[in-house]
Amino acid sequence: MTDEIITKLAGFIAKDILKEPGRAIAPDEKLISSGLVGSFCLVDLALFVEDTFGVQIADTELNAATFDSLAQLAALIRARM
């Protein structure tokens, strides 16, 4: 399931946030701390996670500690499913 989660997250980020549908994102690639994903996009990403995986993301979790890599985010999602 983790690979499926990471695949869905990477696809959404590449297509809808970065507007680069063909871009590959590694599971451990830094998203926020590298500047790849801006802070304004975190809400969109959180809404995608909530809608797609049926988990709740608190506003206080919209930060690099929680969302800085696909692997981190997938672990959070798995823990809440």
PDB file of N, CA, C and O in Angstrom:
ATOM      1  N   MET A   1       0.832  -1.209   0.000  1.00  0.00           N
ATOM      2  CA  MET A   1       0.000   0.000   0.000  1.00  0.00           C
ATOM      3  C   MET A   1       0.866   1.258   0.000  1.00  0.00           C
ATOM      4  O   MET A   1       0.475   2.272  -0.579  1.00  0.00           O
ATOM      5  N   THR A   2       2.028   1.210   0.637  1.00  0.00           N
ATOM      6  CA  THR A   2       2.878   2.397   0.698  1.00  0.00           C
ATOM      7  C   THR A   2       3.266   2.866  -0.696  1.00  0.00           C
ATOM      8  O   THR A   2       3.227   4.063  -0.980  1.00  0.00           O
ATOM      9  N   ASP A   3       3.642   1.932  -1.571  1.00  0.00           N
ATOM     10  CA  ASP A   3       4.024   2.332  -2.925  1.00  0.00           C
ATOM     11  C   ASP A   3       2.857   2.978  -3.649  1.00  0.00           C
ATOM     12  O   ASP A   3       3.048   3.932  -4.403  1.00  0.00           O
ATOM     13  N   GLU A   4       1.652   2.472  -3.432  1.00  0.00           N
ATOM     14  CA  GLU A   4       0.470   3.062  -4.053  1.00  0.00           C
ATOM     15  C   GLU A   4       0.236   4.477  -3.521  1.00  0.00           C
ATOM     16  O   GLU A   4      -0.110   5.384  -4.278  1.00  0.00           O
ATOM     17  N   ILE A   5       0.424   4.653  -2.234  1.00  0.00           N
ATOM     18  CA  ILE A   5       0.267   5.983  -1.623  1.00  0.00           C
ATOM     19  C   ILE A   5       1.286   6.945  -2.216  1.00  0.00           C
ATOM     20  O   ILE A   5       0.937   8.049  -2.636  1.00  0.00           O
ATOM     21  N   ILE A   6       2.531   6.530  -2.248  1.00  0.00           N
ATOM     22  CA  ILE A   6       3.600   7.385  -2.779  1.00  0.00           C
ATOM     23  C   ILE A   6       3.347   7.709  -4.251  1.00  0.00           C
ATOM     24  O   ILE A   6       3.559   8.843  -4.679  1.00  0.00           O
ATOM     25  N   THR A   7       2.901   6.734  -5.017  1.00  0.00           N
ATOM     26  CA  THR A   7       2.608   6.957  -6.436  1.00  0.00           C
ATOM     27  C   THR A   7       1.513   7.998  -6.611  1.00  0.00           C
ATOM     28  O   THR A   7       1.632   8.892  -7.449  1.00  0.00           O
ATOM     29  N   LYS A   8       0.442   7.884  -5.823  1.00  0.00           N
ATOM     30  CA  LYS A   8      -0.654   8.855  -5.922  1.00  0.00           C
ATOM     31  C   LYS A   8      -0.201  10.250  -5.489  1.00  0.00           C
ATOM     32  O   LYS A   8      -0.541  11.241  -6.134  1.00  0.00           O
ATOM     33  N   LEU A   9       0.559  10.327  -4.409  1.00  0.00           N
ATOM     34  CA  LEU A   9       1.062  11.626  -3.938  1.00  0.00           C
ATOM     35  C   LEU A   9       1.981  12.266  -4.974  1.00  0.00           C
ATOM     36  O   LEU A   9       1.849  13.450  -5.284  1.00  0.00           O
ATOM     37  N   ALA A  10       2.907  11.481  -5.505  1.00  0.00           N
ATOM     38  CA  ALA A  10       3.857  12.000  -6.500  1.00  0.00           C
ATOM     39  C   ALA A  10       3.128  12.486  -7.745  1.00  0.00           C
ATOM     40  O   ALA A  10       3.466  13.529  -8.303  1.00  0.00           O
ATOM     41  N   GLY A  11       2.133  11.730  -8.175  1.00  0.00           N
ATOM     42  CA  GLY A  11       1.364  12.129  -9.357  1.00  0.00           C
ATOM     43  C   GLY A  11       0.628  13.436  -9.149  1.00  0.00           C
ATOM     44  O   GLY A  11       0.617  14.297 -10.029  1.00  0.00           O
ATOM     45  N   PHE A  12       0.011  13.585  -7.981  1.00  0.00           N
ATOM     46  CA  PHE A  12      -0.709  14.822  -7.686  1.00  0.00           C
ATOM     47  C   PHE A  12       0.245  16.014  -7.623  1.00  0.00           C
ATOM     48  O   PHE A  12      -0.024  17.065  -8.206  1.00  0.00           O
ATOM     49  N   ILE A  13       1.347  15.843  -6.919  1.00  0.00           N
ATOM     50  CA  ILE A  13       2.302  16.948  -6.781  1.00  0.00           C
ATOM     51  C   ILE A  13       2.861  17.346  -8.148  1.00  0.00           C
ATOM     52  O   ILE A  13       2.917  18.531  -8.478  1.00  0.00           O
ATOM     53  N   ALA A  14       3.269  16.364  -8.934  1.00  0.00           N
ATOM     54  CA  ALA A  14       3.847  16.659 -10.252  1.00  0.00           C
ATOM     55  C   ALA A  14       2.835  17.345 -11.162  1.00  0.00           C
ATOM     56  O   ALA A  14       3.146  18.355 -11.795  1.00  0.00           O
ATOM     57  N   LYS A  15       1.625  16.797 -11.227  1.00  0.00           N
ATOM     58  CA  LYS A  15       0.630  17.309 -12.180  1.00  0.00           C
ATOM     59  C   LYS A  15      -0.044  18.588 -11.699  1.00  0.00           C
ATOM     60  O   LYS A  15      -0.112  19.568 -12.440  1.00  0.00           O
ATOM     61  N   ASP A  16      -0.540  18.586 -10.467  1.00  0.00           N
ATOM     62  CA  ASP A  16      -1.387  19.686 -10.008  1.00  0.00           C
ATOM     63  C   ASP A  16      -0.645  20.805  -9.283  1.00  0.00           C
ATOM     64  O   ASP A  16      -1.087  21.954  -9.304  1.00  0.00           O
ATOM     65  N   ILE A  17       0.469  20.484  -8.648  1.00  0.00           N
ATOM     66  CA  ILE A  17       1.192  21.532  -7.921  1.00  0.00           C
ATOM     67  C   ILE A  17       2.344  22.083  -8.769  1.00  0.00           C
ATOM     68  O   ILE A  17       2.468  23.295  -8.945  1.00  0.00           O
ATOM     69  N   LEU A  18       3.176  21.193  -9.287  1.00  0.00           N
ATOM     70  CA  LEU A  18       4.331  21.639 -10.071  1.00  0.00           C
ATOM     71  C   LEU A  18       3.992  21.919 -11.531  1.00  0.00           C
ATOM     72  O   LEU A  18       4.751  22.587 -12.232  1.00  0.00           O
ATOM     73  N   LYS A  19       2.839  21.400 -11.990  1.00  0.00           N
ATOM     74  CA  LYS A  19       2.415  21.542 -13.395  1.00  0.00           C
ATOM     75  C   LYS A  19       3.430  20.910 -14.345  1.00  0.00           C
ATOM     76  O   LYS A  19       3.637  21.385 -15.462  1.00  0.00           O
ATOM     77  N   GLU A  20       4.067  19.813 -13.872  1.00  0.00           N
ATOM     78  CA  GLU A  20       5.021  19.049 -14.667  1.00  0.00           C
ATOM     79  C   GLU A  20       4.633  17.575 -14.573  1.00  0.00           C
ATOM     80  O   GLU A  20       5.262  16.826 -13.825  1.00  0.00           O
ATOM     81  N   PRO A  21       3.612  17.141 -15.316  1.00  0.00           N
ATOM     82  CA  PRO A  21       3.087  15.786 -15.169  1.00  0.00           C
ATOM     83  C   PRO A  21       4.115  14.668 -15.326  1.00  0.00           C
ATOM     84  O   PRO A  21       3.940  13.598 -14.742  1.00  0.00           O
ATOM     85  N   GLY A  22       5.157  14.879 -16.080  1.00  0.00           N
ATOM     86  CA  GLY A  22       6.160  13.840 -16.291  1.00  0.00           C
ATOM     87  C   GLY A  22       7.269  13.820 -15.258  1.00  0.00           C
ATOM     88  O   GLY A  22       8.155  12.968 -15.322  1.00  0.00           O
ATOM     89  N   ARG A  23       7.238  14.739 -14.311  1.00  0.00           N
ATOM     90  CA  ARG A  23       8.326  14.840 -13.340  1.00  0.00           C
ATOM     91  C   ARG A  23       8.277  13.692 -12.347  1.00  0.00           C
ATOM     92  O   ARG A  23       7.234  13.398 -11.763  1.00  0.00           O
ATOM     93  N   ALA A  24       9.416  13.054 -12.166  1.00  0.00           N
ATOM     94  CA  ALA A  24       9.532  11.985 -11.169  1.00  0.00           C
ATOM     95  C   ALA A  24       9.968  12.600  -9.840  1.00  0.00           C
ATOM     96  O   ALA A  24      10.847  13.460  -9.801  1.00  0.00           O
ATOM     97  N   ILE A  25       9.347  12.152  -8.765  1.00  0.00           N
ATOM     98  CA  ILE A  25       9.696  12.619  -7.425  1.00  0.00           C
ATOM     99  C   ILE A  25      10.079  11.400  -6.601  1.00  0.00           C
ATOM    100  O   ILE A  25       9.278  10.479  -6.436  1.00  0.00           O
ATOM    101  N   ALA A  26      11.296  11.393  -6.087  1.00  0.00           N
ATOM    102  CA  ALA A  26      11.775  10.271  -5.274  1.00  0.00           C
ATOM    103  C   ALA A  26      11.078  10.293  -3.912  1.00  0.00           C
ATOM    104  O   ALA A  26      10.740  11.364  -3.409  1.00  0.00           O
ATOM    105  N   PRO A  27      10.861   9.117  -3.311  1.00  0.00           N
ATOM    106  CA  PRO A  27      10.181   9.056  -2.012  1.00  0.00           C
ATOM    107  C   PRO A  27      10.858   9.868  -0.912  1.00  0.00           C
ATOM    108  O   PRO A  27      10.187  10.361  -0.005  1.00  0.00           O
ATOM    109  N   ASP A  28      12.189  10.011  -0.985  1.00  0.00           N
ATOM    110  CA  ASP A  28      12.899  10.745   0.054  1.00  0.00           C
ATOM    111  C   ASP A  28      13.322  12.153  -0.374  1.00  0.00           C
ATOM    112  O   ASP A  28      14.034  12.837   0.360  1.00  0.00           O
ATOM    113  N   GLU A  29      12.891  12.580  -1.542  1.00  0.00           N
ATOM    114  CA  GLU A  29      13.218  13.926  -2.028  1.00  0.00           C
ATOM    115  C   GLU A  29      12.545  14.974  -1.142  1.00  0.00           C
ATOM    116  O   GLU A  29      11.363  14.855  -0.818  1.00  0.00           O
ATOM    117  N   LYS A  30      13.284  15.975  -0.761  1.00  0.00           N
ATOM    118  CA  LYS A  30      12.748  17.038   0.092  1.00  0.00           C
ATOM    119  C   LYS A  30      11.788  17.897  -0.722  1.00  0.00           C
ATOM    120  O   LYS A  30      12.141  18.409  -1.784  1.00  0.00           O
ATOM    121  N   LEU A  31      10.596  18.044  -0.221  1.00  0.00           N
ATOM    122  CA  LEU A  31       9.568  18.802  -0.922  1.00  0.00           C
ATOM    123  C   LEU A  31       9.518  20.250  -0.455  1.00  0.00           C
ATOM    124  O   LEU A  31       9.568  21.172  -1.269  1.00  0.00           O
ATOM    125  N   ILE A  32       9.421  20.444   0.832  1.00  0.00           N
ATOM    126  CA  ILE A  32       9.230  21.783   1.378  1.00  0.00           C
ATOM    127  C   ILE A  32      10.561  22.465   1.674  1.00  0.00           C
ATOM    128  O   ILE A  32      10.790  23.599   1.253  1.00  0.00           O
ATOM    129  N   SER A  33      11.436  21.774   2.399  1.00  0.00           N
ATOM    130  CA  SER A  33      12.704  22.402   2.780  1.00  0.00           C
ATOM    131  C   SER A  33      13.580  22.724   1.579  1.00  0.00           C
ATOM    132  O   SER A  33      14.461  23.579   1.667  1.00  0.00           O
ATOM    133  N   SER A  34      13.345  22.039   0.443  1.00  0.00           N
ATOM    134  CA  SER A  34      14.111  22.343  -0.773  1.00  0.00           C
ATOM    135  C   SER A  34      13.470  23.469  -1.583  1.00  0.00           C
ATOM    136  O   SER A  34      14.088  24.022  -2.492  1.00  0.00           O
ATOM    137  N   GLY A  35      12.223  23.801  -1.242  1.00  0.00           N
ATOM    138  CA  GLY A  35      11.503  24.820  -1.990  1.00  0.00           C
ATOM    139  C   GLY A  35      10.726  24.268  -3.178  1.00  0.00           C
ATOM    140  O   GLY A  35      10.095  25.031  -3.910  1.00  0.00           O
ATOM    141  N   LEU A  36      10.762  22.963  -3.378  1.00  0.00           N
ATOM    142  CA  LEU A  36      10.035  22.356  -4.497  1.00  0.00           C
ATOM    143  C   LEU A  36       8.537  22.611  -4.375  1.00  0.00           C
ATOM    144  O   LEU A  36       7.879  22.955  -5.358  1.00  0.00           O
ATOM    145  N   VAL A  37       8.005  22.444  -3.180  1.00  0.00           N
ATOM    146  CA  VAL A  37       6.591  22.708  -2.907  1.00  0.00           C
ATOM    147  C   VAL A  37       6.526  23.905  -1.963  1.00  0.00           C
ATOM    148  O   VAL A  37       7.084  23.872  -0.867  1.00  0.00           O
ATOM    149  N   GLY A  38       5.846  24.951  -2.394  1.00  0.00           N
ATOM    150  CA  GLY A  38       5.729  26.161  -1.590  1.00  0.00           C
ATOM    151  C   GLY A  38       4.672  26.032  -0.503  1.00  0.00           C
ATOM    152  O   GLY A  38       3.801  25.165  -0.568  1.00  0.00           O
ATOM    153  N   SER A  39       4.758  26.887   0.474  1.00  0.00           N
ATOM    154  CA  SER A  39       3.836  26.831   1.606  1.00  0.00           C
ATOM    155  C   SER A  39       2.387  27.059   1.190  1.00  0.00           C
ATOM    156  O   SER A  39       1.472  26.549   1.838  1.00  0.00           O
ATOM    157  N   PHE A  40       2.167  27.813   0.125  1.00  0.00           N
ATOM    158  CA  PHE A  40       0.798  28.059  -0.326  1.00  0.00           C
ATOM    159  C   PHE A  40       0.146  26.788  -0.877  1.00  0.00           C
ATOM    160  O   PHE A  40      -1.080  26.681  -0.912  1.00  0.00           O
ATOM    161  N   CYS A  41       0.948  25.850  -1.296  1.00  0.00           N
ATOM    162  CA  CYS A  41       0.424  24.603  -1.872  1.00  0.00           C
ATOM    163  C   CYS A  41       0.133  23.540  -0.818  1.00  0.00           C
ATOM    164  O   CYS A  41      -0.475  22.516  -1.129  1.00  0.00           O
ATOM    165  N   LEU A  42       0.551  23.764   0.407  1.00  0.00           N
ATOM    166  CA  LEU A  42       0.342  22.755   1.449  1.00  0.00           C
ATOM    167  C   LEU A  42      -1.132  22.471   1.699  1.00  0.00           C
ATOM    168  O   LEU A  42      -1.507  21.323   1.936  1.00  0.00           O
ATOM    169  N   VAL A  43      -1.960  23.487   1.650  1.00  0.00           N
ATOM    170  CA  VAL A  43      -3.393  23.283   1.870  1.00  0.00           C
ATOM    171  C   VAL A  43      -3.963  22.412   0.765  1.00  0.00           C
ATOM    172  O   VAL A  43      -4.756  21.511   1.042  1.00  0.00           O
ATOM    173  N   ASP A  44      -3.579  22.658  -0.482  1.00  0.00           N
ATOM    174  CA  ASP A  44      -4.044  21.827  -1.600  1.00  0.00           C
ATOM    175  C   ASP A  44      -3.602  20.379  -1.412  1.00  0.00           C
ATOM    176  O   ASP A  44      -4.375  19.450  -1.650  1.00  0.00           O
ATOM    177  N   LEU A  45      -2.363  20.194  -0.986  1.00  0.00           N
ATOM    178  CA  LEU A  45      -1.849  18.847  -0.764  1.00  0.00           C
ATOM    179  C   LEU A  45      -2.587  18.170   0.394  1.00  0.00           C
ATOM    180  O   LEU A  45      -2.913  16.986   0.312  1.00  0.00           O
ATOM    181  N   ALA A  46      -2.847  18.906   1.457  1.00  0.00           N
ATOM    182  CA  ALA A  46      -3.577  18.345   2.602  1.00  0.00           C
ATOM    183  C   ALA A  46      -4.999  17.957   2.194  1.00  0.00           C
ATOM    184  O   ALA A  46      -5.486  16.900   2.593  1.00  0.00           O
ATOM    185  N   LEU A  47      -5.658  18.786   1.416  1.00  0.00           N
ATOM    186  CA  LEU A  47      -7.012  18.462   0.950  1.00  0.00           C
ATOM    187  C   LEU A  47      -7.004  17.223   0.062  1.00  0.00           C
ATOM    188  O   LEU A  47      -7.905  16.389   0.150  1.00  0.00           O
ATOM    189  N   PHE A  48      -5.997  17.101  -0.786  1.00  0.00           N
ATOM    190  CA  PHE A  48      -5.869  15.910  -1.617  1.00  0.00           C
ATOM    191  C   PHE A  48      -5.707  14.665  -0.750  1.00  0.00           C
ATOM    192  O   PHE A  48      -6.349  13.643  -0.993  1.00  0.00           O
ATOM    193  N   VAL A  49      -4.854  14.757   0.254  1.00  0.00           N
ATOM    194  CA  VAL A  49      -4.624  13.624   1.160  1.00  0.00           C
ATOM    195  C   VAL A  49      -5.921  13.244   1.870  1.00  0.00           C
ATOM    196  O   VAL A  49      -6.275  12.067   1.936  1.00  0.00           O
ATOM    197  N   GLU A  50      -6.618  14.230   2.396  1.00  0.00           N
ATOM    198  CA  GLU A  50      -7.866  13.956   3.119  1.00  0.00           C
ATOM    199  C   GLU A  50      -8.916  13.333   2.201  1.00  0.00           C
ATOM    200  O   GLU A  50      -9.568  12.359   2.577  1.00  0.00           O
ATOM    201  N   ASP A  51      -9.081  13.881   1.017  1.00  0.00           N
ATOM    202  CA  ASP A  51     -10.090  13.384   0.075  1.00  0.00           C
ATOM    203  C   ASP A  51      -9.731  12.009  -0.493  1.00  0.00           C
ATOM    204  O   ASP A  51     -10.600  11.153  -0.654  1.00  0.00           O
ATOM    205  N   THR A  52      -8.467  11.807  -0.789  1.00  0.00           N
ATOM    206  CA  THR A  52      -8.037  10.574  -1.447  1.00  0.00           C
ATOM    207  C   THR A  52      -7.907   9.399  -0.485  1.00  0.00           C
ATOM    208  O   THR A  52      -8.269   8.270  -0.817  1.00  0.00           O
ATOM    209  N   PHE A  53      -7.391   9.674   0.702  1.00  0.00           N
ATOM    210  CA  PHE A  53      -7.080   8.586   1.633  1.00  0.00           C
ATOM    211  C   PHE A  53      -8.001   8.537   2.847  1.00  0.00           C
ATOM    212  O   PHE A  53      -7.908   7.614   3.656  1.00  0.00           O
ATOM    213  N   GLY A  54      -8.890   9.522   2.982  1.00  0.00           N
ATOM    214  CA  GLY A  54      -9.854   9.512   4.076  1.00  0.00           C
ATOM    215  C   GLY A  54      -9.247   9.704   5.451  1.00  0.00           C
ATOM    216  O   GLY A  54      -9.747   9.165   6.438  1.00  0.00           O
ATOM    217  N   VAL A  55      -8.172  10.471   5.519  1.00  0.00           N
ATOM    218  CA  VAL A  55      -7.540  10.770   6.808  1.00  0.00           C
ATOM    219  C   VAL A  55      -7.621  12.267   7.077  1.00  0.00           C
ATOM    220  O   VAL A  55      -7.774  13.062   6.150  1.00  0.00           O
ATOM    221  N   GLN A  56      -7.521  12.641   8.320  1.00  0.00           N
ATOM    222  CA  GLN A  56      -7.562  14.053   8.700  1.00  0.00           C
ATOM    223  C   GLN A  56      -6.145  14.574   8.929  1.00  0.00           C
ATOM    224  O   GLN A  56      -5.312  13.896   9.530  1.00  0.00           O
ATOM    225  N   ILE A  57      -5.888  15.770   8.448  1.00  0.00           N
ATOM    226  CA  ILE A  57      -4.615  16.457   8.648  1.00  0.00           C
ATOM    227  C   ILE A  57      -4.920  17.732   9.416  1.00  0.00           C
ATOM    228  O   ILE A  57      -5.698  18.567   8.956  1.00  0.00           O
ATOM    229  N   ALA A  58      -4.310  17.883  10.579  1.00  0.00           N
ATOM    230  CA  ALA A  58      -4.502  19.098  11.377  1.00  0.00           C
ATOM    231  C   ALA A  58      -3.720  20.253  10.755  1.00  0.00           C
ATOM    232  O   ALA A  58      -2.676  20.052  10.136  1.00  0.00           O
ATOM    233  N   ASP A  59      -4.241  21.458  10.931  1.00  0.00           N
ATOM    234  CA  ASP A  59      -3.551  22.644  10.406  1.00  0.00           C
ATOM    235  C   ASP A  59      -2.123  22.742  10.934  1.00  0.00           C
ATOM    236  O   ASP A  59      -1.228  23.200  10.224  1.00  0.00           O
ATOM    237  N   THR A  60      -1.908  22.316  12.174  1.00  0.00           N
ATOM    238  CA  THR A  60      -0.577  22.394  12.785  1.00  0.00           C
ATOM    239  C   THR A  60       0.414  21.421  12.151  1.00  0.00           C
ATOM    240  O   THR A  60       1.618  21.527  12.381  1.00  0.00           O
ATOM    241  N   GLU A  61      -0.085  20.470  11.353  1.00  0.00           N
ATOM    242  CA  GLU A  61       0.789  19.502  10.690  1.00  0.00           C
ATOM    243  C   GLU A  61       1.230  19.955   9.300  1.00  0.00           C
ATOM    244  O   GLU A  61       2.006  19.258   8.647  1.00  0.00           O
ATOM    245  N   LEU A  62       0.762  21.079   8.849  1.00  0.00           N
ATOM    246  CA  LEU A  62       1.123  21.588   7.526  1.00  0.00           C
ATOM    247  C   LEU A  62       2.485  22.262   7.583  1.00  0.00           C
ATOM    248  O   LEU A  62       2.591  23.487   7.533  1.00  0.00           O
ATOM    249  N   ASN A  63       3.529  21.438   7.690  1.00  0.00           N
ATOM    250  CA  ASN A  63       4.887  21.958   7.820  1.00  0.00           C
ATOM    251  C   ASN A  63       5.887  20.925   7.307  1.00  0.00           C
ATOM    252  O   ASN A  63       5.514  19.808   6.951  1.00  0.00           O
ATOM    253  N   ALA A  64       7.145  21.308   7.274  1.00  0.00           N
ATOM    254  CA  ALA A  64       8.189  20.429   6.752  1.00  0.00           C
ATOM    255  C   ALA A  64       8.400  19.200   7.626  1.00  0.00           C
ATOM    256  O   ALA A  64       8.866  18.176   7.127  1.00  0.00           O
ATOM    257  N   ALA A  65       8.074  19.267   8.900  1.00  0.00           N
ATOM    258  CA  ALA A  65       8.250  18.115   9.776  1.00  0.00           C
ATOM    259  C   ALA A  65       7.335  16.958   9.364  1.00  0.00           C
ATOM    260  O   ALA A  65       7.671  15.794   9.580  1.00  0.00           O
ATOM    261  N   THR A  66       6.201  17.271   8.781  1.00  0.00           N
ATOM    262  CA  THR A  66       5.223  16.254   8.398  1.00  0.00           C
ATOM    263  C   THR A  66       5.192  16.012   6.895  1.00  0.00           C
ATOM    264  O   THR A  66       4.998  14.877   6.460  1.00  0.00           O
ATOM    265  N   PHE A  67       5.379  17.053   6.100  1.00  0.00           N
ATOM    266  CA  PHE A  67       5.154  16.990   4.651  1.00  0.00           C
ATOM    267  C   PHE A  67       6.433  17.106   3.827  1.00  0.00           C
ATOM    268  O   PHE A  67       6.346  17.392   2.633  1.00  0.00           O
ATOM    269  N   ASP A  68       7.614  16.898   4.405  1.00  0.00           N
ATOM    270  CA  ASP A  68       8.832  17.207   3.652  1.00  0.00           C
ATOM    271  C   ASP A  68       9.267  16.134   2.663  1.00  0.00           C
ATOM    272  O   ASP A  68      10.153  16.383   1.846  1.00  0.00           O
ATOM    273  N   SER A  69       8.671  14.954   2.715  1.00  0.00           N
ATOM    274  CA  SER A  69       8.976  13.943   1.699  1.00  0.00           C
ATOM    275  C   SER A  69       7.755  13.060   1.507  1.00  0.00           C
ATOM    276  O   SER A  69       6.876  12.980   2.365  1.00  0.00           O
ATOM    277  N   LEU A  70       7.729  12.410   0.374  1.00  0.00           N
ATOM    278  CA  LEU A  70       6.628  11.485   0.100  1.00  0.00           C
ATOM    279  C   LEU A  70       6.620  10.355   1.117  1.00  0.00           C
ATOM    280  O   LEU A  70       5.554   9.904   1.537  1.00  0.00           O
ATOM    281  N   ALA A  71       7.803   9.894   1.517  1.00  0.00           N
ATOM    282  CA  ALA A  71       7.892   8.804   2.488  1.00  0.00           C
ATOM    283  C   ALA A  71       7.313   9.223   3.836  1.00  0.00           C
ATOM    284  O   ALA A  71       6.588   8.451   4.463  1.00  0.00           O
ATOM    285  N   GLN A  72       7.626  10.443   4.290  1.00  0.00           N
ATOM    286  CA  GLN A  72       7.077  10.952   5.549  1.00  0.00           C
ATOM    287  C   GLN A  72       5.564  11.037   5.485  1.00  0.00           C
ATOM    288  O   GLN A  72       4.868  10.601   6.401  1.00  0.00           O
ATOM    289  N   LEU A  73       5.070  11.590   4.420  1.00  0.00           N
ATOM    290  CA  LEU A  73       3.639  11.774   4.261  1.00  0.00           C
ATOM    291  C   LEU A  73       2.925  10.425   4.148  1.00  0.00           C
ATOM    292  O   LEU A  73       1.847  10.243   4.714  1.00  0.00           O
ATOM    293  N   ALA A  74       3.519   9.490   3.427  1.00  0.00           N
ATOM    294  CA  ALA A  74       2.928   8.150   3.308  1.00  0.00           C
ATOM    295  C   ALA A  74       2.871   7.458   4.664  1.00  0.00           C
ATOM    296  O   ALA A  74       1.899   6.766   4.966  1.00  0.00           O
ATOM    297  N   ALA A  75       3.902   7.637   5.481  1.00  0.00           N
ATOM    298  CA  ALA A  75       3.901   7.031   6.831  1.00  0.00           C
ATOM    299  C   ALA A  75       2.786   7.614   7.680  1.00  0.00           C
ATOM    300  O   ALA A  75       2.123   6.889   8.422  1.00  0.00           O
ATOM    301  N   LEU A  76       2.577   8.911   7.576  1.00  0.00           N
ATOM    302  CA  LEU A  76       1.480   9.575   8.314  1.00  0.00           C
ATOM    303  C   LEU A  76       0.138   9.028   7.856  1.00  0.00           C
ATOM    304  O   LEU A  76      -0.729   8.728   8.678  1.00  0.00           O
ATOM    305  N   ILE A  77      -0.034   8.901   6.560  1.00  0.00           N
ATOM    306  CA  ILE A  77      -1.283   8.400   6.009  1.00  0.00           C
ATOM    307  C   ILE A  77      -1.534   6.959   6.473  1.00  0.00           C
ATOM    308  O   ILE A  77      -2.632   6.623   6.917  1.00  0.00           O
ATOM    309  N   ARG A  78      -0.505   6.119   6.365  1.00  0.00           N
ATOM    310  CA  ARG A  78      -0.633   4.725   6.805  1.00  0.00           C
ATOM    311  C   ARG A  78      -1.030   4.632   8.264  1.00  0.00           C
ATOM    312  O   ARG A  78      -1.877   3.819   8.633  1.00  0.00           O
ATOM    313  N   ALA A  79      -0.423   5.461   9.092  1.00  0.00           N
ATOM    314  CA  ALA A  79      -0.714   5.432  10.521  1.00  0.00           C
ATOM    315  C   ALA A  79      -2.152   5.813  10.837  1.00  0.00           C
ATOM    316  O   ALA A  79      -2.704   5.402  11.857  1.00  0.00           O
ATOM    317  N   ARG A  80      -2.753   6.600   9.954  1.00  0.00           N
ATOM    318  CA  ARG A  80      -4.119   7.087  10.211  1.00  0.00           C
ATOM    319  C   ARG A  80      -5.197   6.298   9.493  1.00  0.00           C
ATOM    320  O   ARG A  80      -6.385   6.503   9.742  1.00  0.00           O
ATOM    321  N   MET A  81      -4.808   5.417   8.623  1.00  0.00           N
ATOM    322  CA  MET A  81      -5.804   4.629   7.865  1.00  0.00           C
ATOM    323  C   MET A  81      -6.343   3.495   8.722  1.00  0.00           C
ATOM    324  O   MET A  81      -7.187   2.724   8.266  1.00  0.00           O
TER     325      MET A  81
END
